């Protein structure tokens, strides 16, 4: 019973540590090989309101594999 509690506590600590470190990293959608266009008729459908903004583009300078990656720049305003 005590061994089970120690394993559970260790798993909880490692899981929380992983979440904390993941919050500092960027998300990269790599190997995105189609053309990217904004707006309701584009390849990416999004909406923003209350002063928030979202811009989606293709980028070749941040890719790891393939020809390009998907770059998302956003400004989220509370409210």
PyMOL Python script that loads the backbone (N, CA, C, O; Angstrom):
from pymol import cmd

cmd.read_pdbstr("""\
ATOM      1  N   UNK A   1       0.821  -1.198   0.000  1.00  0.00           N
ATOM      2  CA  UNK A   1       0.000   0.000   0.000  1.00  0.00           C
ATOM      3  C   UNK A   1       0.869   1.267   0.000  1.00  0.00           C
ATOM      4  O   UNK A   1       0.587   2.220  -0.727  1.00  0.00           O
ATOM      5  N   UNK A   2       1.915   1.268   0.812  1.00  0.00           N
ATOM      6  CA  UNK A   2       2.799   2.430   0.891  1.00  0.00           C
ATOM      7  C   UNK A   2       3.568   2.617  -0.416  1.00  0.00           C
ATOM      8  O   UNK A   2       3.793   3.745  -0.854  1.00  0.00           O
ATOM      9  N   UNK A   3       3.968   1.508  -1.034  1.00  0.00           N
ATOM     10  CA  UNK A   3       4.691   1.578  -2.306  1.00  0.00           C
ATOM     11  C   UNK A   3       3.803   2.179  -3.393  1.00  0.00           C
ATOM     12  O   UNK A   3       4.268   2.956  -4.228  1.00  0.00           O
ATOM     13  N   UNK A   4       2.534   1.816  -3.375  1.00  0.00           N
ATOM     14  CA  UNK A   4       1.575   2.345  -4.341  1.00  0.00           C
ATOM     15  C   UNK A   4       1.401   3.855  -4.174  1.00  0.00           C
ATOM     16  O   UNK A   4       1.298   4.583  -5.162  1.00  0.00           O
ATOM     17  N   UNK A   5       1.367   4.323  -2.931  1.00  0.00           N
ATOM     18  CA  UNK A   5       1.219   5.757  -2.661  1.00  0.00           C
ATOM     19  C   UNK A   5       2.453   6.534  -3.137  1.00  0.00           C
ATOM     20  O   UNK A   5       2.326   7.643  -3.656  1.00  0.00           O
ATOM     21  N   UNK A   6       3.640   5.954  -2.960  1.00  0.00           N
ATOM     22  CA  UNK A   6       4.866   6.615  -3.396  1.00  0.00           C
ATOM     23  C   UNK A   6       4.904   6.708  -4.917  1.00  0.00           C
ATOM     24  O   UNK A   6       5.285   7.741  -5.467  1.00  0.00           O
ATOM     25  N   UNK A   7       4.513   5.640  -5.595  1.00  0.00           N
ATOM     26  CA  UNK A   7       4.483   5.648  -7.059  1.00  0.00           C
ATOM     27  C   UNK A   7       3.466   6.669  -7.557  1.00  0.00           C
ATOM     28  O   UNK A   7       3.743   7.398  -8.510  1.00  0.00           O
ATOM     29  N   UNK A   8       2.298   6.732  -6.928  1.00  0.00           N
ATOM     30  CA  UNK A   8       1.267   7.697  -7.313  1.00  0.00           C
ATOM     31  C   UNK A   8       1.749   9.131  -7.091  1.00  0.00           C
ATOM     32  O   UNK A   8       1.531   9.994  -7.940  1.00  0.00           O
ATOM     33  N   UNK A   9       2.400   9.390  -5.963  1.00  0.00           N
ATOM     34  CA  UNK A   9       2.914  10.731  -5.675  1.00  0.00           C
ATOM     35  C   UNK A   9       4.007  11.122  -6.671  1.00  0.00           C
ATOM     36  O   UNK A   9       4.048  12.262  -7.133  1.00  0.00           O
ATOM     37  N   UNK A  10       4.889  10.183  -7.002  1.00  0.00           N
ATOM     38  CA  UNK A  10       5.950  10.468  -7.969  1.00  0.00           C
ATOM     39  C   UNK A  10       5.369  10.763  -9.346  1.00  0.00           C
ATOM     40  O   UNK A  10       5.833  11.672 -10.035  1.00  0.00           O
ATOM     41  N   UNK A  11       4.357  10.001  -9.751  1.00  0.00           N
ATOM     42  CA  UNK A  11       3.714  10.237 -11.043  1.00  0.00           C
ATOM     43  C   UNK A  11       3.043  11.608 -11.072  1.00  0.00           C
ATOM     44  O   UNK A  11       3.096  12.306 -12.084  1.00  0.00           O
ATOM     45  N   UNK A  12       2.420  11.991  -9.975  1.00  0.00           N
ATOM     46  CA  UNK A  12       1.764  13.296  -9.893  1.00  0.00           C
ATOM     47  C   UNK A  12       2.787  14.427  -9.992  1.00  0.00           C
ATOM     48  O   UNK A  12       2.570  15.400 -10.714  1.00  0.00           O
ATOM     49  N   UNK A  13       3.892  14.304  -9.274  1.00  0.00           N
ATOM     50  CA  UNK A  13       4.930  15.339  -9.306  1.00  0.00           C
ATOM     51  C   UNK A  13       5.534  15.456 -10.702  1.00  0.00           C
ATOM     52  O   UNK A  13       5.710  16.565 -11.208  1.00  0.00           O
ATOM     53  N   UNK A  14       5.853  14.327 -11.327  1.00  0.00           N
ATOM     54  CA  UNK A  14       6.426  14.361 -12.677  1.00  0.00           C
ATOM     55  C   UNK A  14       5.433  14.919 -13.692  1.00  0.00           C
ATOM     56  O   UNK A  14       5.823  15.660 -14.594  1.00  0.00           O
ATOM     57  N   UNK A  15       4.158  14.573 -13.555  1.00  0.00           N
ATOM     58  CA  UNK A  15       3.138  15.097 -14.461  1.00  0.00           C
ATOM     59  C   UNK A  15       2.990  16.601 -14.341  1.00  0.00           C
ATOM     60  O   UNK A  15       2.906  17.303 -15.348  1.00  0.00           O
ATOM     61  N   UNK A  16       2.958  17.098 -13.111  1.00  0.00           N
ATOM     62  CA  UNK A  16       2.847  18.547 -12.908  1.00  0.00           C
ATOM     63  C   UNK A  16       4.095  19.277 -13.395  1.00  0.00           C
ATOM     64  O   UNK A  16       3.994  20.370 -13.953  1.00  0.00           O
ATOM     65  N   UNK A  17       5.261  18.687 -13.191  1.00  0.00           N
ATOM     66  CA  UNK A  17       6.495  19.300 -13.689  1.00  0.00           C
ATOM     67  C   UNK A  17       6.480  19.367 -15.213  1.00  0.00           C
ATOM     68  O   UNK A  17       6.914  20.360 -15.796  1.00  0.00           O
ATOM     69  N   UNK A  18       5.989  18.326 -15.852  1.00  0.00           N
ATOM     70  CA  UNK A  18       5.886  18.323 -17.313  1.00  0.00           C
ATOM     71  C   UNK A  18       4.952  19.401 -17.819  1.00  0.00           C
ATOM     72  O   UNK A  18       5.238  20.049 -18.826  1.00  0.00           O
ATOM     73  N   UNK A  19       3.832  19.600 -17.129  1.00  0.00           N
ATOM     74  CA  UNK A  19       2.899  20.659 -17.524  1.00  0.00           C
ATOM     75  C   UNK A  19       3.526  22.041 -17.365  1.00  0.00           C
ATOM     76  O   UNK A  19       3.331  22.911 -18.213  1.00  0.00           O
ATOM     77  N   UNK A  20       4.264  22.244 -16.303  1.00  0.00           N
ATOM     78  CA  UNK A  20       4.908  23.546 -16.080  1.00  0.00           C
ATOM     79  C   UNK A  20       5.934  23.847 -17.162  1.00  0.00           C
ATOM     80  O   UNK A  20       5.995  24.971 -17.660  1.00  0.00           O
ATOM     81  N   UNK A  21       6.738  22.860 -17.530  1.00  0.00           N
ATOM     82  CA  UNK A  21       7.738  23.088 -18.567  1.00  0.00           C
ATOM     83  C   UNK A  21       7.098  23.221 -19.940  1.00  0.00           C
ATOM     84  O   UNK A  21       7.621  23.944 -20.788  1.00  0.00           O
ATOM     85  N   UNK A  22       5.992  22.550 -20.182  1.00  0.00           N
ATOM     86  CA  UNK A  22       5.322  22.627 -21.478  1.00  0.00           C
ATOM     87  C   UNK A  22       4.744  24.014 -21.714  1.00  0.00           C
ATOM     88  O   UNK A  22       4.640  24.440 -22.864  1.00  0.00           O
ATOM     89  N   UNK A  23       4.369  24.725 -20.671  1.00  0.00           N
ATOM     90  CA  UNK A  23       3.788  26.057 -20.822  1.00  0.00           C
ATOM     91  C   UNK A  23       4.795  27.058 -21.369  1.00  0.00           C
ATOM     92  O   UNK A  23       4.399  28.068 -21.951  1.00  0.00           O
ATOM     93  N   UNK A  24       6.084  26.803 -21.196  1.00  0.00           N
ATOM     94  CA  UNK A  24       7.105  27.730 -21.670  1.00  0.00           C
ATOM     95  C   UNK A  24       7.519  27.480 -23.109  1.00  0.00           C
ATOM     96  O   UNK A  24       8.225  28.308 -23.685  1.00  0.00           O
ATOM     97  N   UNK A  25       7.113  26.382 -23.708  1.00  0.00           N
ATOM     98  CA  UNK A  25       7.539  26.030 -25.061  1.00  0.00           C
ATOM     99  C   UNK A  25       6.513  26.487 -26.087  1.00  0.00           C
ATOM    100  O   UNK A  25       5.342  26.686 -25.763  1.00  0.00           O
ATOM    101  N   UNK A  26       6.959  26.651 -27.317  1.00  0.00           N
ATOM    102  CA  UNK A  26       6.076  27.019 -28.417  1.00  0.00           C
ATOM    103  C   UNK A  26       5.550  25.771 -29.095  1.00  0.00           C
ATOM    104  O   UNK A  26       6.176  24.713 -29.035  1.00  0.00           O
ATOM    105  N   UNK A  27       4.422  25.891 -29.730  1.00  0.00           N
ATOM    106  CA  UNK A  27       3.851  24.805 -30.510  1.00  0.00           C
ATOM    107  C   UNK A  27       4.225  25.031 -31.964  1.00  0.00           C
ATOM    108  O   UNK A  27       3.957  26.100 -32.511  1.00  0.00           O
ATOM    109  N   UNK A  28       4.836  24.046 -32.594  1.00  0.00           N
ATOM    110  CA  UNK A  28       5.249  24.147 -33.991  1.00  0.00           C
ATOM    111  C   UNK A  28       4.508  23.096 -34.798  1.00  0.00           C
ATOM    112  O   UNK A  28       4.663  21.900 -34.553  1.00  0.00           O
ATOM    113  N   UNK A  29       3.703  23.531 -35.758  1.00  0.00           N
ATOM    114  CA  UNK A  29       3.039  22.626 -36.690  1.00  0.00           C
ATOM    115  C   UNK A  29       3.942  22.537 -37.908  1.00  0.00           C
ATOM    116  O   UNK A  29       3.884  23.374 -38.809  1.00  0.00           O
ATOM    117  N   UNK A  30       4.768  21.518 -37.917  1.00  0.00           N
ATOM    118  CA  UNK A  30       5.816  21.387 -38.920  1.00  0.00           C
ATOM    119  C   UNK A  30       5.340  20.552 -40.098  1.00  0.00           C
ATOM    120  O   UNK A  30       4.369  19.804 -39.987  1.00  0.00           O
ATOM    121  N   UNK A  31       6.025  20.683 -41.221  1.00  0.00           N
ATOM    122  CA  UNK A  31       5.742  19.917 -42.437  1.00  0.00           C
ATOM    123  C   UNK A  31       4.323  20.197 -42.932  1.00  0.00           C
ATOM    124  O   UNK A  31       3.599  19.277 -43.315  1.00  0.00           O
ATOM    125  N   UNK A  32       3.932  21.468 -42.921  1.00  0.00           N
ATOM    126  CA  UNK A  32       2.612  21.920 -43.361  1.00  0.00           C
ATOM    127  C   UNK A  32       2.760  22.343 -44.814  1.00  0.00           C
ATOM    128  O   UNK A  32       3.162  23.474 -45.086  1.00  0.00           O
ATOM    129  N   UNK A  33       2.445  21.462 -45.747  1.00  0.00           N
ATOM    130  CA  UNK A  33       2.850  21.627 -47.144  1.00  0.00           C
ATOM    131  C   UNK A  33       1.798  22.234 -48.072  1.00  0.00           C
ATOM    132  O   UNK A  33       2.004  22.245 -49.286  1.00  0.00           O
ATOM    133  N   UNK A  34       0.680  22.739 -47.550  1.00  0.00           N
ATOM    134  CA  UNK A  34      -0.294  23.392 -48.429  1.00  0.00           C
ATOM    135  C   UNK A  34      -0.148  24.905 -48.290  1.00  0.00           C
ATOM    136  O   UNK A  34       0.455  25.391 -47.333  1.00  0.00           O
ATOM    137  N   UNK A  35      -0.696  25.639 -49.241  1.00  0.00           N
ATOM    138  CA  UNK A  35      -0.643  27.096 -49.131  1.00  0.00           C
ATOM    139  C   UNK A  35      -1.581  27.541 -48.013  1.00  0.00           C
ATOM    140  O   UNK A  35      -2.609  26.911 -47.766  1.00  0.00           O
ATOM    141  N   UNK A  36      -1.223  28.614 -47.350  1.00  0.00           N
ATOM    142  CA  UNK A  36      -1.977  29.107 -46.202  1.00  0.00           C
ATOM    143  C   UNK A  36      -2.555  30.467 -46.549  1.00  0.00           C
ATOM    144  O   UNK A  36      -1.839  31.353 -47.016  1.00  0.00           O
ATOM    145  N   UNK A  37      -3.863  30.632 -46.319  1.00  0.00           N
ATOM    146  CA  UNK A  37      -4.499  31.930 -46.519  1.00  0.00           C
ATOM    147  C   UNK A  37      -5.472  32.184 -45.378  1.00  0.00           C
ATOM    148  O   UNK A  37      -6.080  31.254 -44.848  1.00  0.00           O
ATOM    149  N   UNK A  38      -5.614  33.445 -45.008  1.00  0.00           N
ATOM    150  CA  UNK A  38      -6.483  33.844 -43.901  1.00  0.00           C
ATOM    151  C   UNK A  38      -7.907  34.079 -44.369  1.00  0.00           C
ATOM    152  O   UNK A  38      -8.188  34.086 -45.567  1.00  0.00           O
ATOM    153  N   UNK A  39      -8.791  34.269 -43.424  1.00  0.00           N
ATOM    154  CA  UNK A  39     -10.154  34.662 -43.719  1.00  0.00           C
ATOM    155  C   UNK A  39     -11.122  33.506 -43.791  1.00  0.00           C
ATOM    156  O   UNK A  39     -10.716  32.346 -43.726  1.00  0.00           O
ATOM    157  N   UNK A  40     -12.402  33.812 -43.926  1.00  0.00           N
ATOM    158  CA  UNK A  40     -13.435  32.772 -43.914  1.00  0.00           C
ATOM    159  C   UNK A  40     -13.346  31.804 -45.089  1.00  0.00           C
ATOM    160  O   UNK A  40     -13.775  30.657 -44.966  1.00  0.00           O
ATOM    161  N   UNK A  41     -12.801  32.235 -46.222  1.00  0.00           N
ATOM    162  CA  UNK A  41     -12.672  31.361 -47.389  1.00  0.00           C
ATOM    163  C   UNK A  41     -11.277  30.755 -47.502  1.00  0.00           C
ATOM    164  O   UNK A  41     -10.983  30.057 -48.473  1.00  0.00           O
ATOM    165  N   UNK A  42     -10.419  31.014 -46.524  1.00  0.00           N
ATOM    166  CA  UNK A  42      -9.037  30.545 -46.578  1.00  0.00           C
ATOM    167  C   UNK A  42      -8.872  29.128 -46.059  1.00  0.00           C
ATOM    168  O   UNK A  42      -9.848  28.439 -45.765  1.00  0.00           O
ATOM    169  N   UNK A  43      -7.630  28.711 -45.951  1.00  0.00           N
ATOM    170  CA  UNK A  43      -7.330  27.361 -45.479  1.00  0.00           C
ATOM    171  C   UNK A  43      -7.416  27.251 -43.966  1.00  0.00           C
ATOM    172  O   UNK A  43      -7.495  26.145 -43.432  1.00  0.00           O
ATOM    173  N   UNK A  44      -7.402  28.387 -43.262  1.00  0.00           N
ATOM    174  CA  UNK A  44      -7.500  28.395 -41.807  1.00  0.00           C
ATOM    175  C   UNK A  44      -8.711  29.224 -41.426  1.00  0.00           C
ATOM    176  O   UNK A  44      -8.799  30.398 -41.783  1.00  0.00           O
ATOM    177  N   UNK A  45      -9.648  28.622 -40.701  1.00  0.00           N
ATOM    178  CA  UNK A  45     -10.871  29.302 -40.275  1.00  0.00           C
ATOM    179  C   UNK A  45     -10.713  29.686 -38.811  1.00  0.00           C
ATOM    180  O   UNK A  45     -10.537  28.818 -37.956  1.00  0.00           O
ATOM    181  N   UNK A  46     -10.776  30.974 -38.518  1.00  0.00           N
ATOM    182  CA  UNK A  46     -10.660  31.434 -37.143  1.00  0.00           C
ATOM    183  C   UNK A  46     -11.478  32.699 -36.975  1.00  0.00           C
ATOM    184  O   UNK A  46     -11.872  33.341 -37.949  1.00  0.00           O
ATOM    185  N   UNK A  47     -11.724  33.043 -35.730  1.00  0.00           N
ATOM    186  CA  UNK A  47     -12.432  34.270 -35.420  1.00  0.00           C
ATOM    187  C   UNK A  47     -11.785  34.936 -34.224  1.00  0.00           C
ATOM    188  O   UNK A  47     -11.227  34.261 -33.359  1.00  0.00           O
ATOM    189  N   UNK A  48     -11.855  36.240 -34.168  1.00  0.00           N
ATOM    190  CA  UNK A  48     -11.308  36.984 -33.038  1.00  0.00           C
ATOM    191  C   UNK A  48     -12.243  38.148 -32.756  1.00  0.00           C
ATOM    192  O   UNK A  48     -12.808  38.734 -33.679  1.00  0.00           O
ATOM    193  N   UNK A  49     -12.406  38.479 -31.491  1.00  0.00           N
ATOM    194  CA  UNK A  49     -13.278  39.574 -31.118  1.00  0.00           C
ATOM    195  C   UNK A  49     -12.731  40.331 -29.921  1.00  0.00           C
ATOM    196  O   UNK A  49     -11.725  39.934 -29.333  1.00  0.00           O
ATOM    197  N   UNK A  50     -13.387  41.408 -29.567  1.00  0.00           N
ATOM    198  CA  UNK A  50     -13.026  42.242 -28.420  1.00  0.00           C
ATOM    199  C   UNK A  50     -11.594  42.759 -28.497  1.00  0.00           C
ATOM    200  O   UNK A  50     -10.934  42.891 -27.466  1.00  0.00           O
ATOM    201  N   UNK A  51     -11.103  43.053 -29.690  1.00  0.00           N
ATOM    202  CA  UNK A  51      -9.751  43.574 -29.840  1.00  0.00           C
ATOM    203  C   UNK A  51      -8.680  42.514 -29.986  1.00  0.00           C
ATOM    204  O   UNK A  51      -7.512  42.847 -30.190  1.00  0.00           O
ATOM    205  N   UNK A  52      -9.045  41.243 -29.887  1.00  0.00           N
ATOM    206  CA  UNK A  52      -8.071  40.165 -30.087  1.00  0.00           C
ATOM    207  C   UNK A  52      -7.773  40.022 -31.569  1.00  0.00           C
ATOM    208  O   UNK A  52      -8.588  40.400 -32.411  1.00  0.00           O
ATOM    209  N   UNK A  53      -6.604  39.477 -31.889  1.00  0.00           N
ATOM    210  CA  UNK A  53      -6.254  39.285 -33.291  1.00  0.00           C
ATOM    211  C   UNK A  53      -5.521  37.961 -33.474  1.00  0.00           C
ATOM    212  O   UNK A  53      -4.824  37.490 -32.576  1.00  0.00           O
ATOM    213  N   UNK A  54      -5.691  37.373 -34.650  1.00  0.00           N
ATOM    214  CA  UNK A  54      -5.024  36.129 -35.021  1.00  0.00           C
ATOM    215  C   UNK A  54      -4.523  36.288 -36.451  1.00  0.00           C
ATOM    216  O   UNK A  54      -5.279  36.703 -37.330  1.00  0.00           O
ATOM    217  N   UNK A  55      -3.258  35.963 -36.689  1.00  0.00           N
ATOM    218  CA  UNK A  55      -2.693  35.980 -38.038  1.00  0.00           C
ATOM    219  C   UNK A  55      -2.023  34.636 -38.291  1.00  0.00           C
ATOM    220  O   UNK A  55      -1.232  34.166 -37.473  1.00  0.00           O
ATOM    221  N   UNK A  56      -2.339  34.026 -39.418  1.00  0.00           N
ATOM    222  CA  UNK A  56      -1.801  32.711 -39.775  1.00  0.00           C
ATOM    223  C   UNK A  56      -1.040  32.851 -41.087  1.00  0.00           C
ATOM    224  O   UNK A  56      -1.530  33.463 -42.037  1.00  0.00           O
ATOM    225  N   UNK A  57       0.162  32.278 -41.132  1.00  0.00           N
ATOM    226  CA  UNK A  57       0.968  32.336 -42.351  1.00  0.00           C
ATOM    227  C   UNK A  57       1.862  31.108 -42.430  1.00  0.00           C
ATOM    228  O   UNK A  57       1.991  30.345 -41.472  1.00  0.00           O
ATOM    229  N   UNK A  58       2.471  30.938 -43.588  1.00  0.00           N
ATOM    230  CA  UNK A  58       3.446  29.861 -43.746  1.00  0.00           C
ATOM    231  C   UNK A  58       4.831  30.435 -43.492  1.00  0.00           C
ATOM    232  O   UNK A  58       5.101  31.592 -43.817  1.00  0.00           O
ATOM    233  N   UNK A  59       5.715  29.618 -42.903  1.00  0.00           N
ATOM    234  CA  UNK A  59       7.060  30.089 -42.583  1.00  0.00           C
ATOM    235  C   UNK A  59       8.074  29.009 -42.915  1.00  0.00           C
ATOM    236  O   UNK A  59       7.898  27.839 -42.574  1.00  0.00           O
ATOM    237  N   UNK A  60       9.135  29.423 -43.586  1.00  0.00           N
ATOM    238  CA  UNK A  60      10.199  28.476 -43.908  1.00  0.00           C
ATOM    239  C   UNK A  60      11.376  28.599 -42.948  1.00  0.00           C
ATOM    240  O   UNK A  60      12.235  27.718 -42.910  1.00  0.00           O
ATOM    241  N   UNK A  61      11.428  29.674 -42.175  1.00  0.00           N
ATOM    242  CA  UNK A  61      12.564  29.887 -41.278  1.00  0.00           C
ATOM    243  C   UNK A  61      12.444  29.145 -39.950  1.00  0.00           C
ATOM    244  O   UNK A  61      13.445  29.002 -39.249  1.00  0.00           O
ATOM    245  N   UNK A  62      11.255  28.668 -39.579  1.00  0.00           N
ATOM    246  CA  UNK A  62      11.071  27.991 -38.296  1.00  0.00           C
ATOM    247  C   UNK A  62      10.801  26.504 -38.443  1.00  0.00           C
ATOM    248  O   UNK A  62      10.520  25.831 -37.452  1.00  0.00           O
ATOM    249  N   UNK A  63      10.879  25.979 -39.649  1.00  0.00           N
ATOM    250  CA  UNK A  63      10.550  24.571 -39.892  1.00  0.00           C
ATOM    251  C   UNK A  63      11.663  23.649 -39.411  1.00  0.00           C
ATOM    252  O   UNK A  63      12.829  24.039 -39.359  1.00  0.00           O
ATOM    253  N   UNK A  64      11.288  22.423 -39.062  1.00  0.00           N
ATOM    254  CA  UNK A  64      12.270  21.384 -38.737  1.00  0.00           C
ATOM    255  C   UNK A  64      12.395  20.386 -39.877  1.00  0.00           C
ATOM    256  O   UNK A  64      13.502  19.978 -40.229  1.00  0.00           O
ATOM    257  N   UNK A  65      11.263  19.991 -40.455  1.00  0.00           N
ATOM    258  CA  UNK A  65      11.260  19.077 -41.594  1.00  0.00           C
ATOM    259  C   UNK A  65      10.308  19.615 -42.643  1.00  0.00           C
ATOM    260  O   UNK A  65       9.517  20.515 -42.360  1.00  0.00           O
ATOM    261  N   UNK A  66      10.372  19.077 -43.845  1.00  0.00           N
ATOM    262  CA  UNK A  66       9.492  19.532 -44.913  1.00  0.00           C
ATOM    263  C   UNK A  66       9.914  20.885 -45.453  1.00  0.00           C
ATOM    264  O   UNK A  66      11.019  21.358 -45.185  1.00  0.00           O
ATOM    265  N   UNK A  67       9.021  21.505 -46.217  1.00  0.00           N
ATOM    266  CA  UNK A  67       9.327  22.787 -46.851  1.00  0.00           C
ATOM    267  C   UNK A  67       8.908  23.995 -46.024  1.00  0.00           C
ATOM    268  O   UNK A  67       9.504  25.065 -46.153  1.00  0.00           O
ATOM    269  N   UNK A  68       7.896  23.842 -45.180  1.00  0.00           N
ATOM    270  CA  UNK A  68       7.406  24.984 -44.422  1.00  0.00           C
ATOM    271  C   UNK A  68       6.685  24.508 -43.171  1.00  0.00           C
ATOM    272  O   UNK A  68       6.372  23.327 -43.026  1.00  0.00           O
ATOM    273  N   UNK A  69       6.429  25.448 -42.273  1.00  0.00           N
ATOM    274  CA  UNK A  69       5.662  25.199 -41.056  1.00  0.00           C
ATOM    275  C   UNK A  69       4.514  26.203 -41.010  1.00  0.00           C
ATOM    276  O   UNK A  69       4.520  27.192 -41.744  1.00  0.00           O
ATOM    277  N   UNK A  70       3.548  25.956 -40.166  1.00  0.00           N
ATOM    278  CA  UNK A  70       2.424  26.865 -39.975  1.00  0.00           C
ATOM    279  C   UNK A  70       2.759  27.809 -38.829  1.00  0.00           C
ATOM    280  O   UNK A  70       3.063  27.360 -37.724  1.00  0.00           O
ATOM    281  N   UNK A  71       2.707  29.116 -39.084  1.00  0.00           N
ATOM    282  CA  UNK A  71       3.027  30.123 -38.075  1.00  0.00           C
ATOM    283  C   UNK A  71       1.740  30.829 -37.666  1.00  0.00           C
ATOM    284  O   UNK A  71       1.016  31.345 -38.518  1.00  0.00           O
ATOM    285  N   UNK A  72       1.454  30.853 -36.371  1.00  0.00           N
ATOM    286  CA  UNK A  72       0.267  31.517 -35.838  1.00  0.00           C
ATOM    287  C   UNK A  72       0.733  32.589 -34.863  1.00  0.00           C
ATOM    288  O   UNK A  72       1.411  32.294 -33.879  1.00  0.00           O
ATOM    289  N   UNK A  73       0.366  33.832 -35.143  1.00  0.00           N
ATOM    290  CA  UNK A  73       0.684  34.955 -34.265  1.00  0.00           C
ATOM    291  C   UNK A  73      -0.642  35.479 -33.735  1.00  0.00           C
ATOM    292  O   UNK A  73      -1.545  35.801 -34.506  1.00  0.00           O
ATOM    293  N   UNK A  74      -0.754  35.563 -32.403  1.00  0.00           N
ATOM    294  CA  UNK A  74      -2.028  35.994 -31.835  1.00  0.00           C
ATOM    295  C   UNK A  74      -1.808  36.979 -30.703  1.00  0.00           C
ATOM    296  O   UNK A  74      -0.748  37.014 -30.078  1.00  0.00           O
ATOM    297  N   UNK A  75      -2.832  37.776 -30.455  1.00  0.00           N
ATOM    298  CA  UNK A  75      -2.875  38.687 -29.321  1.00  0.00           C
ATOM    299  C   UNK A  75      -4.250  38.516 -28.698  1.00  0.00           C
ATOM    300  O   UNK A  75      -5.247  38.984 -29.247  1.00  0.00           O
ATOM    301  N   UNK A  76      -4.307  37.850 -27.557  1.00  0.00           N
ATOM    302  CA  UNK A  76      -5.578  37.579 -26.888  1.00  0.00           C
ATOM    303  C   UNK A  76      -5.834  38.655 -25.838  1.00  0.00           C
ATOM    304  O   UNK A  76      -5.063  38.815 -24.892  1.00  0.00           O
ATOM    305  N   UNK A  77      -6.920  39.383 -26.019  1.00  0.00           N
ATOM    306  CA  UNK A  77      -7.301  40.443 -25.100  1.00  0.00           C
ATOM    307  C   UNK A  77      -8.391  39.900 -24.179  1.00  0.00           C
ATOM    308  O   UNK A  77      -9.376  39.352 -24.674  1.00  0.00           O
ATOM    309  N   UNK A  78      -8.253  40.030 -22.858  1.00  0.00           N
ATOM    310  CA  UNK A  78      -9.284  39.518 -21.956  1.00  0.00           C
ATOM    311  C   UNK A  78     -10.596  40.276 -22.113  1.00  0.00           C
ATOM    312  O   UNK A  78     -10.619  41.467 -22.423  1.00  0.00           O
ATOM    313  N   UNK A  79     -11.669  39.559 -21.893  1.00  0.00           N
ATOM    314  CA  UNK A  79     -12.976  40.199 -21.912  1.00  0.00           C
ATOM    315  C   UNK A  79     -13.799  39.657 -22.955  1.00  0.00           C
ATOM    316  O   UNK A  79     -14.942  40.081 -23.121  1.00  0.00           O
TER     317      UNK A  79
END
""", "prot")
cmd.dss("prot")
cmd.show_as("cartoon", "prot")
cmd.util.cbc("prot")
cmd.orient("prot")
